[in-house]
Amino acid sequence: MIKHAERVVVSYPIAEPVMEFIRHNENMTFKVTDASSGWSGLKARY
């Protein structure tokens, strides 16, 4: 499941992505944080 999120994250300008699994319903939801800047907010759903 993380492998799917890793494929999507490379499409964004995130220097050091840290992915946190949030939940799995119809979609898998991840919170993505950029460890280098502290930015967070992208939620990748599959």
C-alpha positions in Angstrom: 0.0 0.0 0.0 2.9 2.4 0.7 4.3 1.6 -2.7 1.3 3.1 -4.4 1.6 6.3 -2.4 5.3 6.5 -3.2 4.6 6.4 -6.9 2.2 9.4 -6.6 4.4 11.5 -4.2 7.2 11.7 -6.8 4.9 13.8 -8.9 5.0 16.6 -6.4 7.9 19.0 -5.4 8.4 17.4 -1.9 12.1 17.1 -0.9 11.8 14.6 1.9 8.4 12.9 1.9 7.1 11.2 5.1 3.9 9.2 4.5 1.5 8.4 7.3 -1.3 5.9 6.7 -4.6 7.4 7.9 -7.2 4.8 7.0 -8.6 2.3 4.5 -12.3 2.5 3.5 -13.1 2.6 -0.2 -9.8 4.4 -0.6 -6.5 4.2 1.1 -5.7 7.7 2.6 -2.2 8.9 3.5 -1.0 12.2 5.0 2.2 13.4 3.4 4.7 15.7 5.2 7.9 17.2 3.8 10.4 16.6 6.6 12.8 19.3 5.2 10.2 22.2 5.4 7.5 20.9 7.8 4.8 21.3 5.1 2.0 18.9 5.3 -1.5 18.5 3.9 -1.4 16.4 0.8 -3.7 13.4 1.2 -3.2 10.7 -1.4 -6.2 8.5 -1.9 -6.4 5.3 -3.9 
